[in-house]
Amino acid sequence: MDISIATKGDNVKLSEDKKSVILIDQTKLPNSLEYITVQTPGDLYNAIFELKVRGAPAIGIAAAYGIYVLARQIEADNYEDFLAEFREQKDYINSSRPTAVNLSWALNRMEQLVTANSDKSRAEILALLEKECVSIHEEDIAMCLAISEYGLTLIKDGDGILTHCNAGPLATSKYGTALGPLLLGKERGMDFRVFADETRPLLQGARLTTYELFHAGIDVTLICDNMASLVMKNGWINACFIGCDRIAANGDTANKIGSSAVAILAKHYGIPFYVLGPTSTIDMNCQTGDDIEIELRDPGEISEKYYVKPMAQVGVKCYNPAFDVTDHSLITGIVTEKGICRPPYSESIVALFK
């Protein structure tokens, strides 16, 4: 198994012939490092919906590459027909997951390029689309490094960090967001003690976060989600780092289900709770977390997935929201590539875009 590929963020890329997108299938980790090839609208939709590619920034990168690959397949004779089919494909892909704003952000950015170049030929538009999706990926790498640098200023050598879900290179590019400061610090000779919530029901913390940190040589301990309170009470946690899928204008943040519980516990024990993510994850059209649509997923992910036999009474009802929203009042700081936002977020977030 080539560990370096998974831990350095080379998890989404365009094929050499530019006819497909190559992804690490995150559902197979940690036991097997496998790649899938995405060529059709259904391939891309399923890869995103089934979490073969996951993490808001990685979804955005995959969507940008994917819509470019699909645009190459459009055989329209004129611009109007090309644009109509492009938008049809874009809307279909955008419907795969509603909460992670990077999906719509990347697709809208690609669409804007098409609409801004109506006077150009199909070949010229495709060349611009290719350049744009590569730029989205390269920009994300730079953003992750900047976020990692800012995040590293919040912790010191030997600190204990608790994290929830997965926001490392598999979920982004290069260093990642929430795990980025830890990986960057390790490269610079620093040592941390990380406690990774398993993150029920899809176990991203167990399957992916521990995988990345273990192979990076970072001291990582896996805990069940309901053990976070105890490790905080024991004095083992100096800060909590989580990623984000959407940040509202007031600082309310949607992240993997269970994130708000970690924030509430951190507030109780007086531990700083930080959200780390690129400004592309900030949705200024969402005034508060109440405006964020929360994805509901298959109940079987709770009762059956990863079990040889069902672990609940067959037929019992299950409620399976993929995300929850952490109130801005529980967040110590929001770390972006442009700097660290502090309360009041309604002012500091706006300042990022000036």
Residue pairs with C-beta under 8 A, 6 or more apart in sequence:
1 32
1 33
2 33
3 215
5 11
5 24
5 33
6 24
6 29
6 33
6 169
6 170
6 211
6 212
6 215
7 168
7 169
7 183
7 212
7 215
7 216
8 169
8 174
9 141
9 144
9 169
9 170
9 172
9 173
9 174
9 175
9 176
11 23
11 24
11 26
11 53
11 58
11 169
11 170
11 173
12 21
12 22
12 23
12 24
12 53
12 58
12 61
12 62
12 65
12 137
12 173
13 21
13 22
13 65
14 20
14 21
14 22
14 65
14 68
14 69
14 130
14 133
14 134
15 21
15 22
15 37
18 68
18 69
18 72
18 130
19 39
19 69
19 72
20 37
20 38
20 39
20 69
21 37
21 38
21 39
21 44
21 62
21 65
21 66
21 69
22 35
22 36
22 37
22 38
23 35
23 36
23 37
23 38
23 47
23 52
23 53
23 62
24 33
24 34
24 35
24 53
24 170
25 34
25 35
25 36
25 52
26 51
26 52
26 53
26 54
26 170
26 207
26 208
27 50
27 51
27 52
28 34
29 170
29 207
29 208
29 211
30 207
30 208
30 210
30 211
36 43
36 47
36 52
37 43
38 44
38 47
38 62
38 66
38 69
39 69
40 70
41 70
41 89
41 92
41 93
44 62
44 63
44 66
44 70
44 93
44 96
45 92
45 93
45 95
45 96
46 52
47 53
47 62
48 54
48 59
48 62
48 63
48 93
48 96
48 97
48 103
49 96
49 97
51 202
53 59
53 62
54 166
54 171
54 204
55 166
55 167
55 170
55 171
55 172
55 243
56 100
56 101
56 102
56 103
56 171
56 243
56 244
56 245
56 246
56 277
56 281
57 102
57 140
57 143
57 144
57 171
57 172
57 173
57 177
57 277
57 278
57 280
57 281
58 170
58 171
58 172
58 173
59 97
59 100
59 102
59 103
59 106
60 100
60 102
60 103
60 105
60 106
60 136
60 140
60 280
61 106
61 133
61 136
61 137
61 140
61 173
63 93
63 94
63 102
63 103
63 106
63 107
64 106
64 107
64 109
64 110
64 132
64 133
64 136
64 137
65 133
65 137
66 93
67 86
67 89
67 90
67 93
67 107
67 110
67 129
67 133
68 110
68 126
68 129
68 130
68 132
68 133
70 86
70 89
71 82
71 86
71 89
71 114
71 125
71 126
71 129
72 126
74 82
74 85
74 86
74 122
76 82
76 84
76 85
76 122
79 118
79 122
82 114
82 122
82 125
83 114
83 115
83 118
86 111
86 114
87 111
90 107
90 110
90 111
93 103
93 107
94 103
94 104
94 107
96 103
97 103
97 295
98 293
98 295
99 245
99 246
99 254
99 292
99 293
99 294
99 295
99 322
99 323
100 245
100 246
101 245
101 246
101 280
101 281
101 282
101 283
102 245
102 278
102 280
102 281
105 280
106 136
106 280
109 132
109 136
110 129
110 132
110 133
113 125
113 128
113 129
113 132
114 125
114 129
117 124
117 125
117 128
120 128
137 173
140 172
140 173
140 174
140 278
141 173
141 174
142 337
143 278
143 279
143 280
143 337
144 169
144 172
144 173
144 174
144 175
144 176
144 177
144 180
144 278
144 337
145 174
145 175
145 180
145 184
146 337
146 338
147 175
147 177
147 180
147 181
147 276
147 277
147 278
147 335
147 336
147 337
148 175
148 176
148 177
148 180
148 181
148 183
148 184
149 181
149 184
150 335
150 336
150 337
150 339
150 340
151 178
151 180
151 181
151 241
151 274
151 276
151 335
152 181
152 184
152 185
153 340
154 181
154 239
154 272
154 274
154 333
154 335
154 340
155 161
155 181
155 185
155 192
155 238
155 239
156 238
157 185
157 190
157 191
157 192
158 191
158 192
158 193
159 192
159 193
159 238
159 239
160 192
160 193
160 194
160 195
160 231
160 236
160 237
160 238
161 182
161 192
161 193
161 194
161 195
161 237
161 238
161 239
161 240
161 241
162 194
162 195
162 196
162 197
162 228
162 231
162 232
162 237
162 239
162 240
162 241
162 262
162 266
162 271
163 178
163 179
163 194
163 195
163 196
163 197
163 205
163 209
163 240
163 241
163 242
164 197
164 199
164 205
164 225
164 228
164 240
164 242
164 255
164 256
164 258
164 259
164 262
165 197
165 199
165 204
165 205
165 209
165 242
165 243
165 255
165 256
165 258
165 259
166 179
166 199
166 204
166 205
166 207
166 208
166 209
166 212
166 243
167 176
167 177
167 178
167 179
167 241
167 242
167 243
167 244
167 276
167 277
168 175
168 176
168 178
168 179
168 180
168 183
168 208
168 209
168 212
168 213
169 175
169 176
169 179
169 183
169 212
170 176
170 208
170 211
170 212
171 177
171 208
171 243
172 180
174 180
175 183
175 184
176 183
176 212
176 243
177 243
177 244
177 276
177 277
177 278
177 335
178 241
178 242
178 243
178 276
179 209
179 212
179 213
179 241
180 276
181 241
181 276
182 192
182 194
182 213
182 216
182 218
182 241
183 212
183 216
183 218
185 192
186 192
186 216
186 217
186 218
191 218
191 219
192 218
192 219
193 219
193 221
193 236
194 213
194 218
194 219
194 220
194 221
195 220
195 221
195 223
195 228
195 231
195 236
195 237
196 205
196 206
196 209
196 210
196 213
196 220
196 221
196 222
196 223
197 205
197 223
197 224
197 225
197 228
197 258
197 262
198 205
198 206
198 222
198 223
198 224
198 225
199 205
199 206
199 209
199 225
199 256
199 258
200 224
200 225
200 258
200 302
201 301
201 302
201 305
201 320
202 301
202 305
203 306
204 256
205 222
206 222
209 220
210 220
210 222
213 220
214 220
223 231
225 258
225 261
228 261
228 262
228 265
229 265
231 237
232 265
232 266
232 269
232 271
233 269
237 266
237 269
237 271
238 271
238 272
239 271
239 272
239 273
239 274
240 262
240 263
240 266
240 271
240 272
240 273
240 274
241 274
241 276
242 255
242 256
242 259
242 262
242 273
242 274
242 275
242 276
243 255
243 256
243 275
243 276
243 277
244 253
244 254
244 255
244 275
244 276
244 277
244 281
245 254
245 255
245 256
245 281
245 323
246 253
246 254
246 281
246 283
246 286
246 292
247 253
247 254
247 275
247 277
247 281
247 282
247 283
247 334
247 349
248 254
248 283
248 286
248 287
248 288
248 289
248 291
248 292
248 328
249 282
249 283
249 284
249 286
249 287
249 288
249 345
249 346
249 349
249 350
250 287
250 288
250 289
250 328
250 345
250 346
250 349
251 328
251 331
251 334
251 341
251 343
251 345
251 346
251 349
252 286
252 288
252 289
252 290
252 292
252 325
252 326
252 327
252 328
253 259
253 275
253 289
253 325
253 326
253 328
253 331
253 334
254 289
254 292
254 294
254 323
254 324
254 325
254 326
255 275
255 323
255 324
255 326
256 322
256 323
257 321
257 322
257 323
257 324
258 324
259 323
259 324
259 326
260 324
260 325
260 326
260 327
260 330
261 324
262 273
263 273
263 326
263 327
263 330
263 331
264 330
265 271
266 272
266 273
266 330
267 273
267 330
272 332
272 333
273 326
273 330
273 331
273 332
274 331
274 332
274 333
274 334
274 335
275 326
275 331
275 333
275 334
275 335
276 334
276 335
276 336
277 334
277 335
277 336
278 336
278 337
279 336
279 337
279 338
279 352
279 353
282 336
282 349
282 352
283 292
284 349
284 353
285 291
286 292
289 325
289 326
289 327
289 328
290 325
292 323
292 325
294 321
294 322
294 323
294 324
294 325
295 321
295 322
295 323
296 319
296 320
296 321
296 322
297 320
297 321
297 322
298 320
299 317
299 318
299 319
299 320
300 318
301 320
302 312
302 318
302 320
303 310
303 311
303 312
303 316
303 318
304 310
304 311
312 318
328 343
328 345
329 343
331 343
331 345
332 342
333 340
333 341
333 342
334 340
334 341
334 345
334 348
334 349
335 341
336 352
338 352
339 352
341 348
341 349
341 351
341 352
342 348
